[in-house]
Amino acid sequence: MSLTLYYHPLSSFCHKALIALYELDMEHEKRLIDLSSETDRAALEALWPLIKFPVIRDHARQRTVAESSVIIEYLDHFHAGQQRLIPEHWDTALQVRLWDRFFDLHVQGPMQQIVADRLFASHGDLSKQRAALLTAYNMLQRQLVEDSWVASPDFSLADCAAAPALFYASTLVAFPENCPRVSAYFERLCQRPSVRQVIEEAKPWFAYYPFAEAIPGRFR
């Protein structure tokens, strides 16, 4: 197998990379990393000393690639077929990269802080993080048009980032009624075969998510 993905099936950033792999129909081997295992930690550390996933090892090119956005750019450049996740048109590609960062920083960021608070029983004041998610939803509502992808006419890197970010964020702060396009967009994402496959593979692990009770029954 030319590609090995070092990942965990609950990780939203790993979901992002997996969606891209399935979109590009790329064969790959998965290496599940349990960070509580010294052996697994050592294997990941040997590739990426920060010990964070996802990481891709391209055995054919003898390259190790980390960080979900960079992984997707790499796959899109070296392994993509006719479908591209980063458009060739410069201005459209800029928008795709902008919205990719939006979901990673302004949806995943506060979402992960809220999850970490429950995971470590910190009992902090999370009003800022929840307000940040509402602000992000309202910005997304203004960006979306009916039956569209978020930053490009075609499914892109930005949509790979959006699916796991919105999946987990919506278990913490529901999409408000004044953001119907956000709800509709999330449903389109969930119907995408690549996203459906990632969710299906994650199902056995959802019980370990700190807000497992908030995952809708259709996803469990």
Long-range contacts (C-beta under 8 A, 24 or more apart in sequence): 1-27, 1-28, 1-29, 1-59, 2-27, 2-28, 2-58, 2-59, 2-60, 3-27, 3-28, 3-29, 3-56, 3-57, 3-58, 3-59, 3-79, 4-28, 4-29, 4-30, 4-31, 4-56, 4-57, 4-59, 5-29, 5-30, 5-31, 5-54, 5-55, 5-56, 6-31, 6-33, 6-43, 6-44, 6-47, 6-48, 6-53, 6-54, 6-55, 6-56, 6-57, 7-31, 7-32, 7-33, 7-53, 7-54, 8-32, 8-33, 8-34, 8-35, 8-53, 9-201, 9-202, 9-204, 9-205, 10-202, 10-205, 10-206, 10-208, 10-209, 11-53, 11-54, 12-108, 12-111, 12-112, 12-164, 12-165, 12-167, 12-168, 13-53, 13-54, 13-68, 13-104, 13-108, 13-164, 14-53, 14-54, 14-68, 15-163, 15-164, 15-167, 15-198, 15-202, 16-54, 16-68, 16-72, 16-160, 16-161, 16-163, 16-164, 17-54, 17-56, 17-68, 17-71, 17-72, 17-160, 18-54, 18-194, 18-197, 18-198, 18-201, 19-160, 19-163, 19-164, 19-192, 19-194, 19-195, 19-198, 20-71, 20-72, 20-75, 20-76, 20-85, 20-157, 20-160, 20-194, 21-75, 22-193, 22-194, 22-197, 22-198, 23-83, 23-85, 23-155, 23-160, 23-194, 24-75, 24-76, 24-79, 24-80, 24-81, 24-83, 24-85, 25-81, 26-75, 26-79, 28-56, 68-104, 68-161, 69-97, 69-100, 69-101, 69-104, 69-157, 69-161, 72-157, 72-160, 73-157, 76-157, 83-154, 84-154, 85-155, 85-156, 85-157, 85-160, 86-156, 86-157, 87-152, 87-154, 87-156, 92-151, 92-152, 95-151, 95-152, 95-158, 96-151, 96-152, 96-156, 96-157, 96-158, 97-157, 97-158, 98-151, 98-158, 99-143, 99-150, 99-151, 99-158, 99-161, 99-162, 100-151, 100-157, 100-158, 100-160, 100-161, 102-136, 102-139, 102-140, 102-158, 102-161, 103-158, 103-161, 103-162, 103-165, 103-166, 104-161, 104-165, 106-132, 106-135, 106-136, 106-139, 107-133, 107-136, 107-162, 107-165, 107-166, 107-169, 108-161, 108-164, 108-165, 108-168, 108-169, 110-136, 110-169, 111-165, 111-168, 111-169, 111-172, 114-172, 115-168, 115-172, 115-209, 115-210, 115-211, 118-210, 118-211, 119-210, 130-172, 130-173, 133-169, 133-172, 133-173, 134-173, 134-176, 136-169, 137-173, 137-175, 137-176, 137-179, 137-182, 138-176, 138-178, 138-179, 140-179, 140-181, 140-182, 140-185, 141-178, 141-179, 141-180, 141-181, 141-182, 144-181, 144-182, 144-184, 144-185, 145-181, 146-181, 146-184, 147-184, 147-188, 148-185, 149-188, 150-185, 155-192, 159-189, 159-192, 162-189, 163-189, 163-190, 163-192, 163-195, 163-198, 164-198, 167-199, 167-219, 168-209, 171-209, 171-211, 171-214, 171-215, 172-211, 172-214
